Amino acid sequence: MPIDPVPGLLSRATELLESEFASLPALEAPIDTTAIGEVLKAVSHRLGDNYPYFHPLYAGQMLKPPHPVARAAYALAMNLNPNNHARDGGRASSEMEIEAVRQIAGMFGWAEFLGHLTSSGTLANLEALWVAGQLAPGKRIVGSEQAHYTHRRISAVLKLEYAEVPADRLGRMGLEALEAELRKGDVGTVVVTLGTTAIGAVDPLDRILALKARYGFRVHVDSAYGGYFQLIPEALESPARRAFAGVSGADSLVIDPHKHGLQPYGCGCVLFRDPSVGRFYKHDSPYTYFTSKQLHLGEISLECSRAGAAAVALWATQTLLPLTPGGEFARGLAKGRAAAKRLDGLLRSDGSGRFRPLACGAPELDIVVWKLGAETPAEASELAQDIFAACATRDLHLALVQLPLSWFQPADCDGSSPDVGLVTCLRSVLMKPEHDAWLERIWERLMGASADVFERQT
């Protein structure tokens, strides 16, 4: 495990930072290194009670280790602990945030926009739906039943009615059901998910934008997980490729650099295509915004105090790994996508009858799900839990997810998914570039654990 992100470089960078303030009088700050050492020793032992999130054999949840330059830049910034609410608290880090966010917006083709970092995707989505409510007060928000659960909760906080639209058998928003909601005439915003949490499904944004032209509603894109796949359209199947091609037509967008963007938690980002929505944030402060005539990020954010170190880490990462198609960052995404396609192919070609992948198609991004072969959903669910535990004993860490049973049964793949109950499945998030090189070892451990569990069953 790489503990020191960039051996020697961080200490030299710290010396350079100290030299920037060398004109100040010396500050005596005695430190009890013995006591701190004992505390850090205890911290190290406590942190050992974790799954190995940094390792490619961890393929369970959406956890991707920060890039070494992000870790080092964050640690370096913590020598100052800047606050990106006002320029007083984070002059350099505010500029770095503005530059980094501009690069993210450029990835989606937005040159004119309003946006900033947030402490999480949840806060970013809250801001987007808050603005939506300001523009269409009292109108409903609708999203897929596979959209993140926080959209319903956020809508409740904002006192806006929220409705779920049934999903198809690939977890994508059903268009016929959506249009039925739109015909009621009271929908103000449609939440379109590009990369659902459960299976990485991509809602058909291109076709939803066509409905927008007819019915007149705002489109908010929640691409907290999938947004960076904008860089590798050639690696996606045509439905997902068409969806990502339509992102520039959205009204607002959320992306989480602390997922695929190689950043420490928490680092979310919200973007608005129309910069004039900044008027909704306008407020007066008697003590905050007077040291600079330049924009203070707190003037376009619902959050006040925010970690400037997050902006510094993001800026450093995007400077080293620009958000350009074909670049090193994009190639890393493509490796995770390739690993997911390979795992799905192995599951489909396995002749043991133990695995049941999605009936209507392969994964759209880098998340793979599969049901276990059994006579009843209850038995399949129990097998999933047993194999999940057996894999862990082999240092392979997967995840469990409950999905509609109908998604794994042969049937019409164009209609909505009938409600025939849920089944617990295995889920693998192959978001680390190293997963591509480690896939054979992952498969070997999965096969061994599955064989042991099935043999015990018979």
MARBATI-941394 format. One record per residue (C-alpha): x, y, z; chain. Coordinates in pm, 1 decimal, padded with zeros to 6 digits. Layout:
+----------+----------+----------+---+
!        x !        y !        z ! c !
+----------+----------+----------+---+
!        X !        Y !        Z ! A !
...
+----------+----------+----------+---+
This chain:
+----------+----------+----------+---+
!        x !        y !        z ! c !
+----------+----------+----------+---+
!  00000.0 !  00000.0 !  00000.0 ! A !
!  00153.2 !  00336.0 ! -00103.0 ! A !
!  00146.3 !  00535.6 !  00220.7 ! A !
!  00366.2 !  00828.4 !  00113.4 ! A !
!  00199.5 !  00953.7 ! -00206.9 ! A !
!  00513.2 !  01108.0 ! -00357.1 ! A !
!  00820.7 !  01017.4 ! -00145.9 ! A !
!  01034.6 !  01322.3 ! -00074.6 ! A !
!  00839.6 !  01553.1 ! -00305.4 ! A !
!  00585.1 !  01658.2 ! -00043.8 ! A !
!  00850.7 !  01757.0 !  00209.3 ! A !
!  01035.9 !  01961.5 ! -00055.5 ! A !
!  00710.1 !  02127.7 ! -00163.6 ! A !
!  00638.2 !  02208.6 !  00201.0 ! A !
!  00975.6 !  02379.4 !  00227.7 ! A !
!  00894.2 !  02584.8 ! -00082.8 ! A !
!  00559.6 !  02684.8 !  00066.5 ! A !
!  00727.7 !  02791.7 !  00389.4 ! A !
!  00967.5 !  03007.6 !  00188.7 ! A !
!  00668.7 !  03198.4 !  00046.7 ! A !
!  00606.3 !  03329.8 !  00398.7 ! A !
!  00969.6 !  03370.3 !  00503.7 ! A !
!  00931.5 !  03744.7 !  00561.6 ! A !
!  00707.5 !  03684.7 !  00865.6 ! A !
!  00856.7 !  03685.7 !  01215.3 ! A !
!  00948.2 !  03338.7 !  01336.0 ! A !
!  00668.0 !  03156.3 !  01514.4 ! A !
!  00755.4 !  02924.6 !  01799.1 ! A !
!  00521.0 !  02628.2 !  01791.0 ! A !
!  00646.6 !  02353.6 !  02021.0 ! A !
!  00513.7 !  02011.0 !  01929.8 ! A !
!  00507.1 !  01706.6 !  02153.9 ! A !
!  00619.5 !  01458.4 !  01889.5 ! A !
!  00615.3 !  01168.3 !  02133.7 ! A !
!  00248.8 !  01216.0 !  02221.3 ! A !
!  00153.7 !  01276.5 !  01858.2 ! A !
!  00343.6 !  00964.0 !  01758.5 ! A !
!  00146.1 !  00756.1 !  02006.2 ! A !
! -00183.1 !  00897.3 !  01881.3 ! A !
! -00089.7 !  00829.5 !  01517.8 ! A !
!  00009.1 !  00477.9 !  01611.8 ! A !
! -00338.4 !  00427.3 !  01756.4 ! A !
! -00494.6 !  00585.3 !  01448.1 ! A !
! -00304.5 !  00346.2 !  01221.9 ! A !
! -00434.8 !  00045.2 !  01412.8 ! A !
! -00789.4 !  00181.0 !  01406.4 ! A !
! -00774.6 !  00246.4 !  01032.5 ! A !
! -00669.9 ! -00112.0 !  00976.8 ! A !
! -01030.4 ! -00203.8 !  01052.6 ! A !
! -01129.0 ! -00124.8 !  00693.3 ! A !
! -01165.0 ! -00298.4 !  00361.2 ! A !
! -00863.0 ! -00242.0 !  00132.1 ! A !
! -01036.4 !  00025.6 ! -00076.3 ! A !
! -00709.1 !  00117.7 ! -00250.0 ! A !
! -00646.5 ! -00233.9 ! -00388.5 ! A !
! -00783.6 ! -00376.9 ! -00715.6 ! A !
! -00915.7 ! -00679.2 ! -00523.9 ! A !
! -01159.3 ! -00433.9 ! -00367.6 ! A !
! -01433.2 ! -00416.0 ! -00631.6 ! A !
! -01738.1 ! -00356.9 ! -00416.0 ! A !
! -01853.3 !  00003.5 ! -00373.6 ! A !
! -01775.8 !  00327.1 ! -00558.2 ! A !
! -01441.9 !  00381.2 ! -00387.9 ! A !
! -01141.6 !  00486.9 ! -00594.1 ! A !
! -00812.2 !  00590.8 ! -00433.9 ! A !
! -00711.4 !  00954.9 ! -00483.3 ! A !
! -00422.2 !  01012.0 ! -00720.3 ! A !
! -00088.0 !  01061.7 ! -00540.6 ! A !
! -00068.7 !  01421.0 ! -00663.0 ! A !
! -00416.3 !  01488.7 ! -00518.8 ! A !
! -00315.2 !  01346.8 ! -00181.8 ! A !
!  00007.2 !  01545.7 ! -00178.4 ! A !
! -00155.2 !  01872.0 ! -00292.4 ! A !
! -00432.4 !  01833.7 ! -00033.6 ! A !
! -00176.7 !  01772.9 !  00242.2 ! A !
!  00029.7 !  02070.2 !  00123.5 ! A !
! -00274.3 !  02298.5 !  00125.5 ! A !
! -00358.1 !  02189.7 !  00479.2 ! A !
! -00053.2 !  02380.7 !  00598.5 ! A !
! -00273.7 !  02685.9 !  00533.8 ! A !
! -00619.8 !  02525.5 !  00568.9 ! A !
! -00789.1 !  02765.4 !  00323.8 ! A !
! -01165.6 !  02823.7 !  00321.6 ! A !
! -01311.4 !  02881.6 ! -00024.4 ! A !
! -01617.7 !  03070.0 !  00093.6 ! A !
! -01464.0 !  03415.9 !  00059.3 ! A !
! -01141.3 !  03546.0 ! -00090.8 ! A !
! -01026.0 !  03640.6 !  00259.5 ! A !
! -01005.0 !  03275.8 !  00353.5 ! A !
! -00876.8 !  03125.3 !  00029.0 ! A !
! -00731.0 !  03361.8 ! -00228.9 ! A !
! -00512.3 !  03118.5 ! -00420.3 ! A !
! -00740.3 !  02818.3 ! -00369.8 ! A !
! -01043.3 !  03018.1 ! -00491.6 ! A !
! -00862.0 !  03094.8 ! -00817.0 ! A !
! -00761.7 !  02729.3 ! -00847.6 ! A !
! -01123.5 !  02623.1 ! -00794.4 ! A !
! -01247.0 !  02858.6 ! -01064.7 ! A !
! -00986.8 !  02724.1 ! -01307.9 ! A !
! -01054.6 !  02358.9 ! -01223.0 ! A !
! -01431.6 !  02400.1 ! -01253.9 ! A !
! -01385.8 !  02573.9 ! -01588.5 ! A !
! -01197.2 !  02266.4 ! -01710.1 ! A !
! -01480.6 !  02037.2 ! -01597.3 ! A !
! -01738.7 !  02256.9 ! -01771.6 ! A !
! -01524.6 !  02252.2 ! -02084.5 ! A !
! -01536.1 !  01873.7 ! -02081.7 ! A !
! -01912.0 !  01907.7 ! -02141.5 ! A !
! -01878.0 !  02180.2 ! -02401.4 ! A !
! -01984.5 !  02468.0 ! -02175.1 ! A !
! -01790.5 !  02792.1 ! -02216.2 ! A !
! -02050.6 !  03015.6 ! -02047.5 ! A !
! -02180.7 !  02873.6 ! -01719.6 ! A !
! -02205.6 !  02917.9 ! -01345.9 ! A !
! -02052.4 !  02654.0 ! -01121.4 ! A !
! -01843.5 !  02565.9 ! -00820.3 ! A !
! -01727.4 !  02276.3 ! -00606.9 ! A !
! -01932.1 !  02134.8 ! -00320.9 ! A !
! -01860.8 !  01903.4 ! -00031.7 ! A !
! -02060.7 !  01621.5 ! -00195.2 ! A !
! -02283.9 !  01519.8 ! -00482.5 ! A !
! -02580.2 !  01542.7 ! -00248.9 ! A !
! -02514.7 !  01912.9 ! -00185.0 ! A !
! -02455.4 !  01967.4 ! -00556.0 ! A !
! -02790.9 !  01807.7 ! -00642.1 ! A !
! -02957.2 !  02009.9 ! -00366.4 ! A !
! -02836.4 !  02333.0 ! -00524.4 ! A !
! -02948.6 !  02226.7 ! -00872.4 ! A !
! -03299.0 !  02135.0 ! -00755.1 ! A !
! -03318.4 !  02447.0 ! -00539.6 ! A !
! -03253.6 !  02661.5 ! -00847.1 ! A !
! -03505.5 !  02450.8 ! -01041.6 ! A !
! -03764.1 !  02523.1 ! -00773.7 ! A !
! -03689.1 !  02896.3 ! -00792.2 ! A !
! -03746.2 !  02893.5 ! -01167.8 ! A !
! -04058.3 !  02674.7 ! -01159.0 ! A !
! -04210.9 !  02722.0 ! -00813.4 ! A !
! -04463.6 !  02459.0 ! -00714.9 ! A !
! -04395.1 !  02237.6 ! -01014.4 ! A !
! -04308.1 !  01873.1 ! -00969.6 ! A !
! -03970.8 !  01705.0 ! -01003.7 ! A !
! -03960.5 !  01360.1 ! -01162.1 ! A !
! -03680.9 !  01107.8 ! -01188.5 ! A !
! -03631.7 !  00741.5 ! -01258.6 ! A !
! -03707.2 !  00487.3 ! -00987.8 ! A !
! -03336.5 !  00401.8 ! -01023.0 ! A !
! -03224.6 !  00760.9 ! -00959.9 ! A !
! -03037.5 !  00818.8 ! -00636.3 ! A !
! -03266.4 !  00813.4 ! -00334.2 ! A !
! -03147.8 !  01157.9 ! -00226.8 ! A !
! -03349.3 !  01326.6 ! -00503.8 ! A !
! -03671.9 !  01235.2 ! -00329.8 ! A !
! -03528.6 !  01345.0 !  00004.9 ! A !
! -03392.6 !  01671.2 ! -00137.2 ! A !
! -03729.0 !  01745.4 ! -00296.9 ! A !
! -03896.7 !  01693.5 !  00039.7 ! A !
! -03653.5 !  01936.5 !  00203.1 ! A !
! -03733.3 !  02191.2 ! -00069.6 ! A !
! -04106.3 !  02118.5 ! -00030.4 ! A !
! -04135.7 !  02019.9 ! -00397.4 ! A !
! -04342.2 !  01719.8 ! -00502.1 ! A !
! -04135.0 !  01433.6 ! -00642.0 ! A !
! -04253.1 !  01143.3 ! -00856.9 ! A !
! -04070.8 !  00829.3 ! -00968.3 ! A !
! -04083.1 !  00701.2 ! -01324.9 ! A !
! -04055.3 !  00323.5 ! -01380.1 ! A !
! -03731.1 !  00197.6 ! -01531.9 ! A !
! -03680.0 ! -00045.3 ! -01818.4 ! A !
! -03499.8 ! -00378.1 ! -01786.6 ! A !
! -03160.7 ! -00209.8 ! -01814.3 ! A !
! -03233.8 !  00031.8 ! -01530.8 ! A !
! -03298.3 !  00331.6 ! -01760.7 ! A !
! -03586.5 !  00574.8 ! -01727.5 ! A !
! -03891.6 !  00451.2 ! -01919.4 ! A !
! -03985.9 !  00710.2 ! -02181.3 ! A !
! -04352.9 !  00613.7 ! -02214.6 ! A !
! -04398.2 !  00642.8 ! -01840.0 ! A !
! -04212.3 !  00974.9 ! -01839.3 ! A !
! -04432.8 !  01116.5 ! -02112.9 ! A !
! -04741.4 !  01010.1 ! -01918.9 ! A !
! -04616.7 !  01228.7 ! -01631.7 ! A !
! -04536.1 !  01516.9 ! -01866.7 ! A !
! -04885.2 !  01516.5 ! -02013.9 ! A !
! -05017.6 !  01617.5 ! -01671.3 ! A !
! -04862.9 !  01959.2 ! -01734.3 ! A !
! -04714.0 !  02018.2 ! -01389.5 ! A !
! -04357.7 !  01885.5 ! -01427.5 ! A !
! -04094.1 !  02153.3 ! -01382.9 ! A !
! -03776.8 !  01942.7 ! -01381.2 ! A !
! -03673.7 !  01597.2 ! -01501.0 ! A !
! -03372.3 !  01442.0 ! -01327.9 ! A !
! -03171.7 !  01240.0 ! -01580.3 ! A !
! -02915.2 !  00999.4 ! -01436.2 ! A !
! -02599.7 !  00920.6 ! -01630.7 ! A !
! -02466.4 !  00631.3 ! -01426.0 ! A !
! -02709.2 !  00497.9 ! -01166.1 ! A !
! -02570.3 !  00383.8 ! -00833.8 ! A !
! -02705.2 !  00029.9 ! -00859.3 ! A !
! -02586.8 ! -00077.6 ! -01204.8 ! A !
! -02441.2 !  00227.9 ! -01379.8 ! A !
! -02741.5 !  00266.8 ! -01610.0 ! A !
! -02753.2 !  00566.8 ! -01844.2 ! A !
! -03090.7 !  00735.3 ! -01893.2 ! A !
! -03169.4 !  00826.3 ! -02258.7 ! A !
! -03085.8 !  01195.5 ! -02228.7 ! A !
! -03100.7 !  01254.3 ! -02604.1 ! A !
! -03461.1 !  01136.3 ! -02623.9 ! A !
! -03557.9 !  01320.8 ! -02304.6 ! A !
! -03424.3 !  01643.7 ! -02455.4 ! A !
! -03655.7 !  01583.5 ! -02752.4 ! A !
! -03945.9 !  01563.8 ! -02506.2 ! A !
! -03824.4 !  01885.9 ! -02345.1 ! A !
! -03869.3 !  02065.9 ! -02676.3 ! A !
! -04232.4 !  01953.0 ! -02677.7 ! A !
! -04331.5 !  01988.7 ! -02311.8 ! A !
! -04101.4 !  02260.9 ! -02180.6 ! A !
! -03927.8 !  02151.3 ! -01858.8 ! A !
! -03580.9 !  02182.3 ! -01708.4 ! A !
! -03337.2 !  01895.2 ! -01744.4 ! A !
! -03104.7 !  01829.6 ! -01454.1 ! A !
! -02833.9 !  01572.7 ! -01522.9 ! A !
! -02709.7 !  01376.4 ! -01224.0 ! A !
! -02380.4 !  01243.8 ! -01354.6 ! A !
! -02219.0 !  01226.5 ! -01012.2 ! A !
! -02091.5 !  00880.8 ! -01100.4 ! A !
! -02083.5 !  00867.2 ! -01478.2 ! A !
! -01992.9 !  01219.5 ! -01585.8 ! A !
! -01630.6 !  01155.3 ! -01672.4 ! A !
! -01730.8 !  00893.2 ! -01931.4 ! A !
! -01794.5 !  01199.0 ! -02148.6 ! A !
! -01424.0 !  01161.7 ! -02234.1 ! A !
! -01448.4 !  00810.4 ! -02381.2 ! A !
! -01759.3 !  00793.7 ! -02603.9 ! A !
! -01584.8 !  00544.6 ! -02831.5 ! A !
! -01579.5 !  00292.2 ! -02543.4 ! A !
! -01957.1 !  00313.8 ! -02489.9 ! A !
! -02240.4 !  00140.6 ! -02669.1 ! A !
! -02452.7 !  00359.3 ! -02895.7 ! A !
! -02741.8 !  00433.8 ! -02650.5 ! A !
! -02503.3 !  00561.3 ! -02382.1 ! A !
! -02294.1 !  00741.6 ! -02642.6 ! A !
! -02601.0 !  00928.7 ! -02767.8 ! A !
! -02697.7 !  01018.8 ! -02411.6 ! A !
! -02357.4 !  01168.2 ! -02330.8 ! A !
! -02358.0 !  01356.2 ! -02661.4 ! A !
! -02664.2 !  01544.5 ! -02537.3 ! A !
! -02518.4 !  01671.7 ! -02210.2 ! A !
! -02452.6 !  02019.0 ! -02347.1 ! A !
! -02831.1 !  02062.5 ! -02379.2 ! A !
! -02896.5 !  02011.9 ! -02006.7 ! A !
! -02986.9 !  02303.5 ! -01780.9 ! A !
! -02781.3 !  02188.4 ! -01483.8 ! A !
! -02535.4 !  01911.7 ! -01413.5 ! A !
! -02366.2 !  01744.4 ! -01119.0 ! A !
! -02041.5 !  01547.8 ! -01124.7 ! A !
! -01836.5 !  01406.3 ! -00835.5 ! A !
! -01457.5 !  01441.0 ! -00872.2 ! A !
! -01429.6 !  01225.0 ! -00557.4 ! A !
! -01560.2 !  00929.4 ! -00757.7 ! A !
! -01393.3 !  00888.3 ! -01097.5 ! A !
! -01201.2 !  01215.1 ! -01067.8 ! A !
! -00927.3 !  01069.8 ! -00842.7 ! A !
! -01002.5 !  01311.4 ! -00555.6 ! A !
! -01027.0 !  01271.4 ! -00178.3 ! A !
! -01373.0 !  01298.6 ! -00024.8 ! A !
! -01550.8 !  01534.4 ! -00036.5 ! A !
! -01540.8 !  01698.6 ! -00370.5 ! A !
! -01859.4 !  01742.1 ! -00572.5 ! A !
! -01935.8 !  01993.7 ! -00846.1 ! A !
! -02251.5 !  02164.7 ! -00973.1 ! A !
! -02281.3 !  02348.3 ! -01305.7 ! A !
! -02557.9 !  02566.0 ! -01451.1 ! A !
! -02568.8 !  02637.6 ! -01824.4 ! A !
! -02730.3 !  02978.1 ! -01765.4 ! A !
! -02499.2 !  03198.8 ! -01554.3 ! A !
! -02788.8 !  03432.3 ! -01469.5 ! A !
! -02918.2 !  03183.4 ! -01210.5 ! A !
! -02656.2 !  03337.7 ! -00984.5 ! A !
! -02920.9 !  03598.3 ! -00900.1 ! A !
! -03093.1 !  03345.8 ! -00675.3 ! A !
! -02784.1 !  03328.1 ! -00453.6 ! A !
! -02759.0 !  03703.7 ! -00405.5 ! A !
! -02727.6 !  03806.8 ! -00042.4 ! A !
! -02565.4 !  04072.7 !  00170.5 ! A !
! -02294.3 !  04003.8 !  00423.8 ! A !
! -02169.1 !  04276.9 !  00660.6 ! A !
! -01827.0 !  04119.1 !  00708.4 ! A !
! -01733.9 !  03878.6 !  00429.2 ! A !
! -01708.8 !  04018.8 !  00076.9 ! A !
! -01515.2 !  04343.6 !  00101.4 ! A !
! -01147.1 !  04254.0 !  00056.3 ! A !
! -01182.1 !  04182.8 ! -00316.7 ! A !
! -01405.7 !  04308.4 ! -00596.6 ! A !
! -01364.7 !  03973.2 ! -00768.4 ! A !
! -01634.3 !  03706.0 ! -00738.5 ! A !
! -01637.8 !  03529.2 ! -00403.7 ! A !
! -01742.7 !  03165.7 ! -00439.6 ! A !
! -01968.6 !  03204.9 ! -00139.1 ! A !
! -02177.4 !  03441.9 ! -00351.4 ! A !
! -02279.6 !  03154.4 ! -00582.8 ! A !
! -02301.7 !  02871.5 ! -00331.9 ! A !
! -02552.0 !  02758.7 ! -00070.8 ! A !
! -02266.6 !  02623.9 !  00140.5 ! A !
! -02053.2 !  02866.2 !  00333.7 ! A !
! -01727.3 !  02715.8 !  00460.9 ! A !
! -01573.9 !  02471.9 !  00212.7 ! A !
! -01231.8 !  02308.2 !  00208.1 ! A !
! -00997.4 !  02504.0 ! -00015.9 ! A !
! -00767.6 !  02203.6 ! -00002.9 ! A !
! -01020.8 !  02012.7 ! -00215.8 ! A !
! -00986.4 !  02273.0 ! -00490.5 ! A !
! -00606.3 !  02262.6 ! -00466.8 ! A !
! -00604.2 !  01882.9 ! -00501.0 ! A !
! -00841.3 !  01892.5 ! -00798.5 ! A !
! -00642.7 !  02166.3 ! -00973.2 ! A !
! -00318.0 !  01972.6 ! -00925.5 ! A !
! -00470.9 !  01650.7 ! -01059.5 ! A !
! -00620.9 !  01814.5 ! -01366.5 ! A !
! -00292.4 !  01993.4 ! -01433.2 ! A !
! -00107.3 !  01662.7 ! -01429.4 ! A !
! -00388.1 !  01468.2 ! -01601.3 ! A !
! -00587.7 !  01705.7 ! -01824.3 ! A !
! -00950.4 !  01619.8 ! -01900.8 ! A !
! -00887.4 !  01550.2 ! -02267.8 ! A !
! -01004.5 !  01259.4 ! -02486.5 ! A !
! -00719.6 !  01017.9 ! -02544.9 ! A !
! -00517.3 !  01146.7 ! -02250.0 ! A !
! -00386.1 !  00945.5 ! -01956.6 ! A !
! -00691.1 !  01022.4 ! -01742.6 ! A !
! -00929.1 !  00909.9 ! -02018.7 ! A !
! -00726.2 !  00593.3 ! -02075.7 ! A !
! -00768.8 !  00505.4 ! -01708.4 ! A !
! -01147.4 !  00529.5 ! -01744.6 ! A !
! -01133.2 !  00312.0 ! -02054.4 ! A !
! -00945.3 !  00040.6 ! -01864.7 ! A !
! -01221.3 !  00016.7 ! -01603.8 ! A !
! -01481.8 !  00004.1 ! -01878.7 ! A !
! -01286.9 ! -00272.0 ! -02055.2 ! A !
! -01260.4 ! -00473.0 ! -01732.4 ! A !
! -01637.8 ! -00451.4 ! -01681.4 ! A !
! -01708.1 ! -00573.5 ! -02035.1 ! A !
! -01467.7 ! -00862.9 ! -01988.4 ! A !
! -01619.5 ! -00966.5 ! -01655.8 ! A !
! -01968.7 ! -00952.0 ! -01804.7 ! A !
! -01848.7 ! -01165.8 ! -02095.3 ! A !
! -01698.4 ! -01424.7 ! -01861.0 ! A !
! -02022.2 ! -01444.3 ! -01663.5 ! A !
! -02225.6 ! -01493.6 ! -01982.6 ! A !
! -01993.6 ! -01755.4 ! -02130.3 ! A !
! -01953.9 ! -01959.9 ! -01811.5 ! A !
! -02116.0 ! -02298.6 ! -01866.8 ! A !
! -02176.1 ! -02389.9 ! -01503.1 ! A !
! -02521.2 ! -02231.2 ! -01483.3 ! A !
! -02424.7 ! -02051.4 ! -01164.4 ! A !
! -02443.9 ! -01696.8 ! -01299.0 ! A !
! -02732.4 ! -01497.6 ! -01447.7 ! A !
! -02625.2 ! -01158.2 ! -01590.0 ! A !
! -02876.4 ! -00893.2 ! -01696.1 ! A !
! -03106.1 ! -01044.2 ! -01959.3 ! A !
! -03128.7 ! -00740.2 ! -02185.2 ! A !
! -02771.0 ! -00631.6 ! -02230.7 ! A !
! -02419.7 ! -00572.0 ! -02104.3 ! A !
! -02322.4 ! -00301.4 ! -01851.5 ! A !
! -02327.0 !  00054.2 ! -01983.9 ! A !
! -02034.2 !  00186.5 ! -01778.4 ! A !
! -01807.3 ! -00007.7 ! -01539.2 ! A !
! -02052.2 ! -00169.1 ! -01293.0 ! A !
! -02139.8 ! -00536.8 ! -01336.6 ! A !
! -02430.1 ! -00712.6 ! -01163.2 ! A !
! -02542.4 ! -01073.1 ! -01173.6 ! A !
! -02792.8 ! -01302.5 ! -01009.2 ! A !
! -02709.6 ! -01652.0 ! -00892.1 ! A !
! -02873.1 ! -01953.0 ! -01052.5 ! A !
! -03133.6 ! -02103.1 ! -00818.0 ! A !
! -03492.1 ! -02226.1 ! -00825.3 ! A !
! -03633.5 ! -01940.1 ! -00616.5 ! A !
! -03541.0 ! -01574.6 ! -00556.1 ! A !
! -03491.9 ! -01652.6 ! -00187.1 ! A !
! -03239.8 ! -01925.2 ! -00268.7 ! A !
! -03062.1 ! -01699.6 ! -00520.2 ! A !
! -03041.4 ! -01423.5 ! -00259.0 ! A !
! -02895.0 ! -01660.2 ! -00002.0 ! A !
! -02636.4 ! -01782.4 ! -00252.1 ! A !
! -02535.5 ! -01423.2 ! -00327.6 ! A !
! -02478.5 ! -01352.2 !  00039.6 ! A !
! -02280.4 ! -01674.3 !  00087.5 ! A !
! -02059.2 ! -01608.1 ! -00215.1 ! A !
! -02009.0 ! -01248.0 ! -00105.5 ! A !
! -01872.1 ! -01380.0 !  00226.1 ! A !
! -01668.2 ! -01656.3 !  00061.7 ! A !
! -01503.0 ! -01408.2 ! -00174.6 ! A !
! -01402.2 ! -01192.4 !  00121.8 ! A !
! -01210.9 ! -01486.2 !  00271.3 ! A !
! -01012.1 ! -01485.2 ! -00053.5 ! A !
! -00945.6 ! -01109.6 ! -00021.7 ! A !
! -01190.8 ! -01034.3 ! -00303.7 ! A !
! -01443.4 ! -00775.7 ! -00189.4 ! A !
! -01765.6 ! -00739.9 ! -00388.7 ! A !
! -02098.3 ! -00577.8 ! -00300.6 ! A !
! -02460.8 ! -00687.0 ! -00273.2 ! A !
! -02753.2 ! -00512.9 ! -00439.5 ! A !
! -03126.1 ! -00580.6 ! -00457.9 ! A !
! -03267.0 ! -00558.9 ! -00810.5 ! A !
! -03594.0 ! -00648.2 ! -00985.7 ! A !
! -03606.2 ! -01019.1 ! -01057.2 ! A !
! -03753.7 ! -00946.1 ! -01400.1 ! A !
! -03425.2 ! -00789.7 ! -01514.2 ! A !
! -03273.1 ! -01137.8 ! -01522.4 ! A !
! -03563.0 ! -01317.9 ! -01692.0 ! A !
! -03598.4 ! -01350.9 ! -02071.2 ! A !
! -03872.8 ! -01115.5 ! -02191.7 ! A !
! -03942.0 ! -00808.0 ! -02401.9 ! A !
! -03649.7 ! -00571.1 ! -02343.9 ! A !
! -03817.7 ! -00257.6 ! -02478.9 ! A !
! -04096.7 ! -00218.6 ! -02224.7 ! A !
! -04101.6 ! -00127.0 ! -01857.7 ! A !
! -03997.1 ! -00385.8 ! -01603.9 ! A !
! -04293.7 ! -00575.6 ! -01452.7 ! A !
! -04302.8 ! -00588.0 ! -01074.7 ! A !
! -04229.9 ! -00948.9 ! -00979.7 ! A !
! -04024.5 ! -00876.8 ! -00669.7 ! A !
! -03660.0 ! -00822.5 ! -00584.9 ! A !
! -03362.2 ! -01053.9 ! -00565.0 ! A !
! -03026.5 ! -00998.2 ! -00395.1 ! A !
! -02743.4 ! -00999.9 ! -00648.6 ! A !
! -02367.5 ! -00964.6 ! -00657.3 ! A !
! -02227.1 ! -00633.4 ! -00779.1 ! A !
! -01878.9 ! -00534.3 ! -00883.6 ! A !
! -01760.1 ! -00176.2 ! -00942.4 ! A !
! -01452.5 ! -00194.5 ! -01165.2 ! A !
! -01358.8 !  00173.8 ! -01152.4 ! A !
! -00986.1 !  00141.5 ! -01088.6 ! A !
! -00760.4 !  00132.0 ! -01397.1 ! A !
! -00577.8 ! -00160.8 ! -01232.2 ! A !
! -00893.4 ! -00373.0 ! -01247.8 ! A !
! -00822.3 ! -00446.9 ! -01612.9 ! A !
! -00486.6 ! -00608.2 ! -01533.7 ! A !
! -00625.2 ! -00785.2 ! -01226.6 ! A !
! -00940.2 ! -00925.6 ! -01383.0 ! A !
! -00808.3 ! -01280.3 ! -01423.4 ! A !
! -00721.9 ! -01293.8 ! -01053.4 ! A !
! -01061.7 ! -01149.0 ! -00965.4 ! A !
! -01232.7 ! -01413.6 ! -01180.5 ! A !
! -01023.4 ! -01693.5 ! -01028.4 ! A !
! -01126.4 ! -01594.9 ! -00676.4 ! A !
! -01490.9 ! -01554.2 ! -00776.3 ! A !
! -01496.8 ! -01896.0 ! -00940.0 ! A !
! -01332.0 ! -02060.4 ! -00640.9 ! A !
! -01570.2 ! -01900.9 ! -00390.4 ! A !
! -01874.8 ! -01984.9 ! -00606.2 ! A !
! -01767.4 ! -02347.5 ! -00649.1 ! A !
! -01727.0 ! -02391.7 ! -00274.7 ! A !
! -02067.9 ! -02242.1 ! -00197.4 ! A !
! -02253.9 ! -02437.6 ! -00466.0 ! A !
! -02086.0 ! -02761.4 ! -00356.8 ! A !
! -02202.3 ! -02703.7 !  00000.9 ! A !
! -02554.8 ! -02651.6 ! -00129.3 ! A !
! -02554.7 ! -02993.8 ! -00296.2 ! A !
+----------+----------+----------+---+
